[in-house]
């Protein structure tokens, strides 16, 4: 990604503020729980989940577990979503699926698959950026920033490169 041809939407400080606010919202909506599982979608979504877990651990009394969901975001149909836990680890838990950008909802719809056949307490979705182009019936419970974009624009979230942390529109 060439950041010179992109418009900076959120800088690192603003991203941190969004993460902190999302963490407080998750805590407020789940304050009676004893445990929470954050399921970050591989890539920037997992890095966002790690940051949310750190914040939640500082502000809430419940335990926060973290898993990574691995899937091929370019596949038309998703055969299997991989993770490193057994189904028993999800039973009777509040699960928050975390990704960096909600565009059409396809990736998040695929990401819900591991949790649909297990008796869980609650399934929620958190995203840093919501682009407002739904094609799948998936909505975010927690949004850092809503950004109306055209179909030709692209949003890049950079959390893994310390020198370029930001949200960019190109």
Backbone as a chain_set.jsonl record, in Angstrom:
{"seq": "XXXXXXXXXXXXXXXXXXXXXXXXXXXXXXXXXXXXXXXXXXXXXXXXXXXXXXXXXXXXXXXXXXXXXXXXXXXXXXXXXXXXXXXXXXXXXXXXXXXXXXXXXXXXXXXXXXXXXXXXXXXXXXXXXXXXXXXXXXXXXXXXXXXXXXXXXXXXXXXXXXXXXXXXXX", "coords": {"N": [[0.844, -1.182, 0.0], [0.59, 2.165, -0.856], [1.021, 4.807, 1.058], [1.289, 7.447, 0.398], [-0.447, 8.039, -1.662], [-2.82, 7.867, -0.427], [-5.501, 8.825, 1.785], [-5.287, 9.805, 5.073], [-7.367, 8.6, 7.519], [-7.772, 7.85, 10.215], [-5.446, 8.352, 12.792], [-2.773, 6.857, 14.787], [-3.246, 7.528, 17.498], [-5.968, 8.196, 17.466], [-7.021, 5.747, 16.675], [-6.364, 4.205, 18.916], [-8.047, 5.471, 20.797], [-10.545, 4.727, 19.741], [-10.4, 1.947, 20.049], [-10.28, 1.749, 22.829], [-12.791, 2.838, 23.511], [-14.513, 0.955, 22.291], [-13.816, -1.273, 23.834], [-14.794, -0.487, 26.363], [-17.535, -0.4, 25.734], [-18.023, -3.11, 25.142], [-17.508, -4.185, 27.669], [-19.53, -2.876, 29.179], [-21.834, -4.024, 28.045], [-21.568, -6.626, 28.782], [-21.126, -6.92, 31.495], [-22.008, -8.602, 33.533], [-20.92, -11.04, 33.063], [-18.525, -13.751, 33.497], [-16.487, -14.527, 31.916], [-15.004, -13.94, 28.697], [-14.666, -14.375, 25.217], [-12.57, -13.412, 22.7], [-12.555, -13.506, 19.269], [-10.426, -13.119, 16.879], [-10.147, -12.233, 13.477], [-7.828, -13.494, 11.213], [-4.88, -11.608, 10.456], [-5.089, -8.091, 10.346], [-7.41, -7.961, 11.832], [-7.036, -9.806, 13.904], [-4.937, -8.591, 15.271], [-6.231, -6.291, 16.112], [-8.06, -7.529, 17.853], [-6.268, -8.457, 19.792], [-5.432, -5.994, 20.878], [-7.878, -5.066, 21.894], [-8.307, -7.054, 23.813], [-6.207, -6.515, 25.602], [-7.03, -3.979, 26.57], [-9.545, -4.625, 27.679], [-8.75, -6.327, 29.725], [-7.621, -4.526, 31.48], [-9.726, -2.922, 32.319], [-11.889, -4.478, 33.113], [-13.339, -7.027, 35.262], [-13.674, -9.641, 34.377], [-12.402, -12.699, 32.87], [-10.478, -12.748, 29.888], [-10.216, -14.389, 26.942], [-8.415, -15.25, 23.959], [-8.618, -16.01, 20.547], [-7.512, -17.006, 17.279], [-9.023, -16.722, 14.151], [-8.701, -18.337, 11.161], [-8.978, -17.853, 7.771], [-9.536, -17.895, 4.224], [-9.821, -14.964, 2.764], [-10.302, -14.371, 0.134], [-11.658, -16.428, -1.066], [-14.56, -17.594, -2.752], [-16.49, -19.316, -1.731], [-16.388, -20.5, 1.549], [-14.75, -23.179, 2.787], [-13.835, -24.24, 5.348], [-13.357, -22.74, 8.503], [-10.546, -22.102, 10.3], [-9.277, -22.66, 13.604], [-7.646, -22.7, 16.824], [-8.784, -24.11, 18.961], [-10.948, -26.282, 20.92], [-14.398, -27.245, 20.492], [-15.584, -27.318, 22.971], [-14.374, -25.271, 24.368], [-15.786, -23.056, 23.617], [-18.346, -23.349, 24.499], [-21.141, -22.144, 26.243], [-20.168, -19.51, 26.42], [-19.557, -15.988, 26.042], [-18.962, -14.665, 22.956], [-16.993, -12.608, 20.975], [-16.593, -11.708, 17.778], [-13.97, -10.362, 15.949], [-12.94, -7.966, 13.591], [-11.059, -5.934, 11.258], [-12.243, -4.304, 9.198], [-15.582, -3.877, 8.179], [-17.126, -4.612, 5.328], [-18.784, -5.869, 3.032], [-19.803, -7.853, 4.595], [-19.313, -10.486, 4.128], [-16.887, -11.846, 4.901], [-17.153, -11.761, 7.701], [-19.561, -13.197, 7.956], [-18.738, -15.767, 7.139], [-16.948, -16.19, 9.217], [-18.487, -16.66, 11.451], [-19.216, -19.276, 11.392], [-17.806, -21.39, 12.973], [-19.077, -21.182, 15.442], [-21.78, -21.64, 15.304], [-22.917, -24.152, 15.74], [-22.753, -24.704, 18.385], [-23.685, -24.482, 21.803], [-23.745, -21.362, 22.814], [-23.448, -18.405, 24.904], [-23.737, -15.766, 23.952], [-23.266, -14.091, 20.847], [-21.321, -11.742, 19.359], [-20.256, -8.927, 17.321], [-17.392, -7.036, 16.533], [-15.914, -4.241, 14.99], [-13.35, -2.163, 13.607], [-13.709, -0.335, 11.504], [-16.66, 0.449, 9.798], [-18.016, 0.155, 6.723], [-20.502, 0.41, 5.502], [-21.77, -1.109, 3.334], [-23.676, -3.353, 3.065], [-24.095, -6.737, 2.095], [-24.511, -9.133, 3.112], [-26.364, -10.526, 5.86], [-25.106, -9.348, 8.245], [-24.248, -7.44, 10.951], [-22.383, -5.012, 12.778], [-21.973, -5.063, 16.263], [-20.362, -3.463, 17.719], [-18.674, -0.615, 16.768], [-15.883, 1.149, 15.643], [-15.624, 3.312, 13.9], [-17.739, 4.738, 11.533], [-17.819, 4.776, 8.094], [-18.792, 6.066, 5.186], [-18.382, 4.97, 1.986], [-17.474, 4.82, -1.531], [-18.043, 2.158, -3.897], [-15.723, 1.769, -5.314], [-13.664, 2.722, -3.796], [-11.105, 2.004, -1.355], [-10.401, 0.766, 1.873], [-7.715, 0.759, 4.022], [-6.486, -0.741, 6.85], [-3.924, -0.366, 9.04], [-2.257, -1.936, 11.437], [-0.23, -3.553, 12.135], [2.27, -2.568, 11.451], [4.38, -0.6, 13.023], [5.427, 1.888, 12.223], [3.591, 2.929, 10.452], [0.994, 2.967, 11.497], [-2.443, 3.301, 11.167], [-5.576, 4.315, 9.614], [-6.402, 4.226, 6.313], [-7.704, 5.744, 3.355], [-8.14, 4.925, 0.045]], "CA": [[0.0, 0.0, 0.0], [1.318, 3.416, -0.919], [0.304, 5.769, 1.895], [1.385, 8.776, -0.197], [-1.625, 8.212, -2.505], [-3.97, 7.576, 0.417], [-5.907, 9.837, 2.748], [-5.309, 9.305, 6.439], [-8.688, 8.767, 8.141], [-7.521, 7.787, 11.651], [-4.047, 8.135, 13.142], [-2.609, 5.85, 15.839], [-3.902, 7.98, 18.724], [-7.412, 8.077, 17.259], [-7.322, 4.31, 16.688], [-6.33, 3.783, 20.318], [-9.28, 5.97, 21.42], [-11.644, 3.882, 19.258], [-10.243, 0.637, 20.69], [-10.648, 1.908, 24.238], [-14.239, 3.021, 23.572], [-15.128, -0.345, 21.995], [-13.594, -2.127, 25.012], [-15.757, -0.074, 27.384], [-18.866, -0.827, 25.298], [-18.091, -4.557, 25.338], [-17.615, -4.391, 29.111], [-20.864, -2.436, 29.62], [-22.859, -4.96, 27.576], [-21.278, -7.969, 29.288], [-20.572, -6.748, 32.83], [-22.408, -9.691, 34.426], [-20.238, -12.271, 32.654], [-17.268, -14.075, 34.177], [-15.466, -14.763, 30.896], [-15.298, -13.446, 27.358], [-13.742, -14.9, 24.221], [-12.415, -12.575, 21.506], [-12.138, -14.303, 18.123], [-9.924, -12.191, 15.878], [-9.941, -12.766, 12.133], [-6.397, -13.402, 10.915], [-4.423, -10.35, 9.888], [-5.304, -6.91, 11.187], [-8.507, -8.254, 12.753], [-6.482, -10.459, 15.098], [-4.161, -7.577, 15.992], [-7.25, -5.486, 16.784], [-8.566, -8.345, 18.97], [-5.237, -8.416, 20.841], [-5.505, -4.671, 21.522], [-9.108, -5.053, 22.686], [-8.091, -7.927, 24.974], [-5.379, -5.759, 26.56], [-7.875, -2.952, 27.188], [-10.558, -5.275, 28.516], [-8.1, -6.857, 30.934], [-7.331, -3.429, 32.416], [-10.93, -2.237, 32.806], [-12.969, -5.377, 33.523], [-12.936, -8.1, 36.165], [-13.807, -10.983, 33.808], [-11.259, -13.199, 32.113], [-10.582, -12.525, 28.447], [-9.436, -15.315, 26.134], [-8.218, -14.766, 22.598], [-8.294, -17.015, 19.535], [-7.383, -16.485, 15.919], [-9.776, -17.412, 13.118], [-7.97, -18.288, 9.901], [-9.77, -18.162, 6.592], [-9.077, -17.265, 2.988], [-10.79, -13.902, 2.487], [-10.54, -14.263, -1.306], [-12.491, -17.552, -1.513], [-15.971, -17.316, -3.002], [-17.163, -20.116, -0.698], [-15.403, -20.825, 2.585], [-14.991, -24.555, 3.221], [-13.638, -24.403, 6.787], [-12.668, -21.672, 9.214], [-9.647, -22.784, 11.225], [-8.929, -22.057, 14.884], [-6.816, -23.616, 17.61], [-9.495, -24.513, 20.179], [-12.005, -27.277, 20.754], [-15.748, -26.695, 20.628], [-15.89, -27.196, 24.401], [-13.87, -23.968, 24.823], [-16.754, -22.031, 23.243], [-19.637, -23.637, 25.112], [-21.649, -21.257, 27.281], [-19.32, -18.321, 26.496], [-19.832, -14.827, 25.206], [-17.922, -14.614, 21.925], [-16.985, -11.397, 20.154], [-15.792, -11.863, 16.572], [-13.341, -9.06, 15.726], [-12.239, -7.746, 12.328], [-10.674, -4.537, 11.076], [-13.192, -3.574, 8.353], [-16.817, -4.523, 7.729], [-17.447, -4.059, 4.02], [-20.04, -6.486, 2.596], [-20.238, -8.785, 5.622], [-18.998, -11.852, 3.701], [-15.855, -12.428, 5.769], [-17.729, -11.968, 9.031], [-20.536, -14.284, 7.865], [-17.955, -17.007, 7.164], [-16.28, -16.308, 10.516], [-19.44, -17.095, 12.471], [-19.433, -20.708, 11.205], [-17.396, -22.293, 14.058], [-19.854, -20.977, 16.663], [-23.205, -21.826, 15.051], [-23.417, -25.462, 16.181], [-22.347, -24.841, 19.784], [-24.525, -23.644, 22.672], [-22.995, -20.239, 23.386], [-24.304, -17.44, 25.609], [-23.98, -14.597, 23.112], [-22.312, -13.915, 19.755], [-21.303, -10.33, 18.995], [-19.268, -8.554, 16.302], [-16.737, -5.735, 16.716], [-15.056, -3.833, 13.882], [-12.8, -0.818, 13.723], [-14.322, 0.492, 10.459], [-17.864, -0.067, 9.144], [-18.113, 0.892, 5.455], [-21.913, 0.577, 5.105], [-22.137, -1.722, 2.052], [-24.068, -4.719, 3.426], [-24.645, -7.715, 1.168], [-24.835, -10.271, 3.97], [-27.082, -10.024, 7.045], [-24.196, -9.253, 9.378], [-24.055, -6.063, 11.404], [-21.46, -4.921, 13.907], [-22.501, -4.592, 17.542], [-19.41, -2.442, 18.179], [-18.001, 0.011, 15.62], [-15.008, 2.25, 15.995], [-15.835, 4.449, 13.008], [-18.549, 4.467, 10.353], [-17.261, 5.518, 6.976], [-19.506, 5.821, 3.929], [-17.43, 4.993, 0.885], [-17.976, 4.31, -2.795], [-17.622, 0.774, -4.133], [-14.38, 1.735, -5.905], [-12.674, 3.108, -2.797], [-10.586, 0.916, -0.53], [-9.953, 1.172, 3.207], [-6.608, -0.031, 4.548], [-6.2, -0.593, 8.268], [-2.559, -0.816, 9.319], [-1.988, -2.037, 12.866], [0.929, -4.423, 12.323], [3.507, -1.85, 11.131], [4.457, 0.507, 13.989], [5.764, 3.159, 11.579], [2.494, 3.405, 9.602], [-0.314, 2.673, 12.094], [-3.469, 4.242, 10.751], [-6.62, 3.875, 8.687], [-6.187, 5.005, 5.096], [-8.681, 5.604, 2.286], [-7.556, 5.119, -1.291]], "C": [[0.883, 1.237, 0.0], [0.53, 4.463, -0.135], [0.356, 7.179, 1.333], [0.154, 9.069, -1.066], [-2.918, 7.946, -1.733], [-4.265, 8.748, 1.341], [-5.965, 9.198, 4.128], [-6.668, 9.629, 7.062], [-8.546, 8.791, 9.661], [-6.024, 7.567, 11.89], [-3.965, 7.164, 14.32], [-3.297, 6.255, 17.138], [-5.42, 7.847, 18.611], [-7.848, 6.615, 17.254], [-7.342, 3.802, 18.121], [-7.599, 4.242, 21.051], [-10.483, 5.114, 21.009], [-11.6, 2.514, 19.932], [-10.682, 0.709, 22.144], [-12.173, 2.055, 24.391], [-14.973, 1.716, 23.288], [-14.986, -1.273, 23.196], [-14.586, -1.769, 26.12], [-17.177, -0.504, 27.011], [-19.049, -2.335, 25.488], [-18.263, -4.865, 26.824], [-19.017, -4.019, 29.612], [-21.951, -3.424, 29.22], [-22.678, -6.377, 28.112], [-20.786, -7.948, 30.727], [-20.939, -7.862, 33.793], [-21.702, -11.002, 34.113], [-18.974, -12.5, 33.486], [-16.13, -14.282, 33.187], [-15.968, -14.289, 29.543], [-14.252, -14.021, 26.425], [-13.734, -13.959, 23.028], [-11.855, -13.456, 20.396], [-11.729, -13.349, 17.014], [-9.695, -12.874, 14.543], [-8.502, -12.474, 11.728], [-6.048, -12.122, 10.163], [-4.667, -9.216, 10.86], [-6.45, -7.102, 12.178], [-8.01, -8.909, 14.037], [-5.665, -9.463, 15.926], [-5.113, -6.632, 16.736], [-7.811, -6.241, 17.994], [-7.559, -8.372, 20.117], [-5.288, -7.096, 21.603], [-6.76, -4.556, 22.384], [-8.961, -5.907, 23.944], [-7.256, -7.208, 26.033], [-6.213, -4.719, 27.298], [-8.9, -3.574, 28.13], [-9.96, -5.815, 29.811], [-7.79, -5.761, 31.948], [-8.587, -2.817, 33.011], [-11.99, -3.167, 33.373], [-12.454, -6.488, 34.435], [-12.99, -9.489, 35.526], [-12.556, -11.389, 33.039], [-11.528, -13.012, 30.626], [-9.643, -13.502, 27.752], [-9.417, -14.806, 24.703], [-7.919, -15.946, 21.689], [-8.198, -16.323, 18.184], [-8.189, -17.355, 14.973], [-9.029, -17.241, 11.801], [-8.888, -18.713, 8.765], [-9.191, -17.424, 5.402], [-10.124, -16.245, 2.565], [-11.114, -13.766, 1.005], [-11.398, -15.395, -1.86], [-13.932, -17.102, -1.72], [-16.824, -18.051, -1.958], [-16.097, -20.572, 0.28], [-15.653, -22.241, 3.097], [-14.896, -24.716, 4.748], [-12.925, -23.18, 7.339], [-11.846, -22.346, 10.297], [-9.431, -21.956, 12.488], [-8.216, -23.115, 15.709], [-7.474, -24.087, 18.904], [-10.494, -25.616, 19.867], [-13.356, -26.598, 20.962], [-16.114, -26.503, 22.095], [-15.418, -25.85, 24.961], [-14.848, -22.832, 24.537], [-18.086, -22.174, 23.978], [-19.936, -22.698, 26.274], [-20.772, -20.016, 27.497], [-19.924, -17.187, 25.683], [-18.662, -14.716, 24.24], [-18.093, -13.326, 21.133], [-16.04, -11.652, 18.987], [-15.293, -10.477, 16.189], [-12.66, -9.034, 14.36], [-11.957, -6.262, 12.168], [-11.731, -3.751, 10.312], [-14.403, -4.448, 8.043], [-17.192, -3.843, 6.419], [-18.783, -4.636, 3.56], [-20.615, -7.417, 3.656], [-19.888, -10.226, 5.299], [-17.989, -12.52, 4.62], [-16.411, -12.698, 7.163], [-18.771, -13.08, 9.019], [-19.827, -15.634, 7.899], [-17.367, -17.252, 8.549], [-17.199, -16.777, 11.633], [-19.614, -18.615, 12.479], [-18.985, -21.583, 12.382], [-18.285, -22.232, 15.298], [-21.341, -21.322, 16.512], [-23.764, -23.157, 15.544], [-23.089, -25.746, 17.647], [-23.272, -23.981, 20.641], [-23.685, -22.563, 23.37], [-23.971, -19.287, 24.073], [-24.711, -16.294, 24.691], [-22.901, -14.562, 22.031], [-22.422, -12.475, 19.276], [-20.189, -10.076, 17.979], [-18.726, -7.167, 16.614], [-15.836, -5.467, 15.512], [-14.512, -2.44, 14.15], [-13.493, 0.127, 12.747], [-15.534, -0.24, 9.877], [-18.086, 0.786, 7.903], [-19.532, 1.041, 4.921], [-22.232, 0.08, 3.694], [-22.607, -3.154, 2.287], [-24.617, -5.529, 2.258], [-25.063, -8.972, 1.926], [-25.502, -9.731, 5.234], [-26.212, -10.055, 8.303], [-24.016, -7.778, 9.705], [-23.115, -6.09, 12.595], [-22.19, -4.398, 15.135], [-21.648, -3.428, 18.057], [-18.639, -1.933, 16.967], [-17.114, 1.118, 16.138], [-15.342, 3.498, 15.199], [-16.693, 3.994, 11.84], [-18.088, 5.372, 9.235], [-18.016, 5.147, 5.713], [-18.526, 6.01, 2.783], [-18.136, 4.57, -0.401], [-17.48, 2.874, -2.952], [-16.21, 0.692, -4.695], [-13.292, 2.133, -4.909], [-12.27, 1.899, -1.958], [-10.117, 1.489, 0.805], [-8.87, 0.213, 3.656], [-6.424, 0.293, 6.018], [-4.817, -1.178, 8.495], [-2.345, -0.758, 10.828], [-0.689, -2.783, 13.129], [2.263, -3.748, 12.029], [3.554, -0.586, 11.981], [4.702, 1.857, 13.322], [4.616, 3.741, 10.744], [1.121, 3.156, 10.197], [-1.31, 3.751, 11.686], [-4.539, 3.556, 9.928], [-6.536, 4.82, 7.51], [-7.286, 4.709, 4.083], [-7.954, 5.857, 0.971], [-8.541, 4.747, -2.363]], "O": [[1.826, 1.33, 0.786], [-0.501, 4.949, -0.6], [-0.437, 8.03, 1.735], [-0.245, 10.226, -1.193], [-3.985, 7.815, -2.331], [-3.387, 9.559, 1.639], [-6.617, 8.172, 4.321], [-7.068, 10.792, 7.124], [-9.128, 9.648, 10.326], [-5.411, 6.701, 11.265], [-4.997, 6.697, 14.801], [-3.876, 5.405, 17.814], [-6.079, 7.43, 19.564], [-8.915, 6.279, 17.766], [-8.24, 3.05, 18.501], [-8.164, 3.483, 21.839], [-11.342, 4.813, 21.838], [-12.633, 1.983, 20.339], [-11.38, -0.18, 22.629], [-12.769, 1.467, 25.294], [-15.949, 1.396, 23.967], [-15.929, -1.983, 23.543], [-15.158, -2.661, 26.747], [-17.941, -0.927, 27.879], [-20.103, -2.784, 25.94], [-19.076, -5.713, 27.193], [-19.619, -4.766, 30.384], [-22.896, -3.641, 29.979], [-23.542, -7.231, 27.914], [-20.092, -8.874, 31.145], [-20.241, -8.055, 34.789], [-21.877, -11.981, 34.838], [-18.431, -11.576, 34.092], [-14.957, -14.223, 33.556], [-17.169, -14.241, 29.277], [-13.084, -14.143, 26.794], [-14.773, -13.731, 22.409], [-10.806, -14.078, 20.56], [-12.578, -12.829, 16.29], [-9.121, -13.962, 14.482], [-8.017, -11.352, 11.879], [-6.824, -11.628, 9.346], [-4.47, -9.37, 12.066], [-6.464, -6.48, 13.241], [-8.498, -8.607, 15.126], [-5.707, -9.499, 17.155], [-4.829, -6.222, 17.862], [-8.015, -5.643, 19.05], [-7.947, -8.317, 21.284], [-5.198, -7.08, 22.83], [-6.707, -4.008, 23.485], [-9.434, -5.527, 25.015], [-7.561, -7.284, 27.223], [-6.111, -4.593, 28.518], [-9.094, -3.098, 29.249], [-10.593, -5.762, 30.866], [-7.704, -6.033, 33.145], [-8.531, -2.246, 34.1], [-12.908, -2.703, 34.05], [-11.277, -6.845, 34.387], [-12.413, -10.43, 36.07], [-11.763, -10.549, 32.615], [-12.668, -13.107, 30.17], [-8.428, -13.453, 27.944], [-10.284, -14.037, 24.287], [-7.076, -16.786, 22.006], [-8.719, -15.228, 17.975], [-8.061, -18.58, 14.986], [-8.758, -16.116, 11.38], [-9.491, -19.785, 8.795], [-8.45, -16.452, 5.554], [-11.188, -16.611, 2.066], [-12.095, -13.114, 0.648], [-11.825, -15.329, -3.012], [-14.456, -16.31, -0.937], [-17.751, -17.483, -1.382], [-15.014, -20.987, -0.13], [-16.656, -22.485, 3.768], [-15.803, -25.277, 5.363], [-12.003, -22.651, 6.718], [-12.387, -23.082, 11.122], [-9.406, -20.726, 12.45], [-8.186, -24.288, 15.337], [-6.771, -24.43, 19.855], [-10.84, -25.855, 18.71], [-13.438, -25.513, 21.538], [-16.887, -25.602, 22.42], [-15.998, -25.342, 25.921], [-14.753, -21.765, 25.143], [-18.858, -21.219, 24.064], [-19.108, -22.485, 27.16], [-20.646, -19.53, 28.621], [-20.702, -17.411, 24.755], [-17.505, -14.678, 24.659], [-19.19, -12.996, 20.681], [-14.832, -11.794, 19.178], [-16.074, -9.528, 16.108], [-11.908, -9.943, 14.008], [-12.547, -5.432, 12.86], [-12.088, -2.646, 10.722], [-14.259, -5.617, 7.686], [-17.529, -2.66, 6.392], [-19.812, -3.971, 3.68], [-21.803, -7.736, 3.613], [-20.14, -11.112, 6.116], [-18.211, -13.643, 5.073], [-16.159, -13.757, 7.738], [-18.86, -13.839, 9.984], [-20.26, -16.546, 8.604], [-17.297, -18.394, 9.002], [-16.721, -17.247, 12.666], [-20.102, -19.179, 13.458], [-19.744, -22.472, 12.767], [-18.248, -23.144, 16.124], [-22.08, -21.297, 17.496], [-24.972, -23.275, 15.746], [-23.142, -26.893, 18.091], [-23.611, -22.865, 20.248], [-23.015, -22.819, 24.37], [-25.179, -19.359, 23.847], [-25.876, -15.898, 24.652], [-21.76, -14.956, 22.272], [-23.487, -12.039, 18.839], [-19.294, -10.903, 17.802], [-19.481, -6.243, 16.919], [-15.093, -6.343, 15.069], [-15.142, -1.637, 14.838], [-13.831, 1.255, 13.106], [-15.439, -1.411, 9.51], [-18.316, 1.991, 8.005], [-19.729, 1.762, 3.943], [-22.901, 0.782, 2.935], [-21.999, -4.087, 1.763], [-25.492, -5.069, 1.525], [-25.866, -9.768, 1.439], [-25.234, -8.6, 5.638], [-26.548, -10.707, 9.292], [-23.673, -6.974, 8.839], [-23.059, -7.075, 13.332], [-22.93, -3.417, 15.061], [-22.144, -2.531, 18.738], [-18.029, -2.711, 16.233], [-17.53, 1.929, 16.967], [-15.348, 4.605, 15.736], [-16.403, 2.97, 11.222], [-17.979, 6.586, 9.405], [-17.889, 4.025, 5.222], [-17.921, 7.071, 2.63], [-19.244, 4.036, -0.37], [-16.596, 2.434, -2.218], [-15.559, -0.345, -4.57], [-12.111, 1.899, -5.165], [-12.998, 0.91, -1.868], [-9.512, 2.561, 0.856], [-9.073, -1.001, 3.671], [-6.231, 1.45, 6.391], [-4.566, -2.342, 8.183], [-2.263, 0.318, 11.419], [-0.11, -2.67, 14.209], [3.307, -4.322, 12.339], [2.854, 0.386, 11.696], [4.223, 2.877, 13.817], [4.658, 4.912, 10.368], [0.143, 3.136, 9.449], [-1.057, 4.946, 11.838], [-4.429, 2.378, 9.588], [-6.588, 6.04, 7.663], [-7.743, 3.573, 3.962], [-7.254, 6.856, 0.805], [-8.228, 4.845, -3.55]]}, "num_chains": 1, "name": "protein.A"}
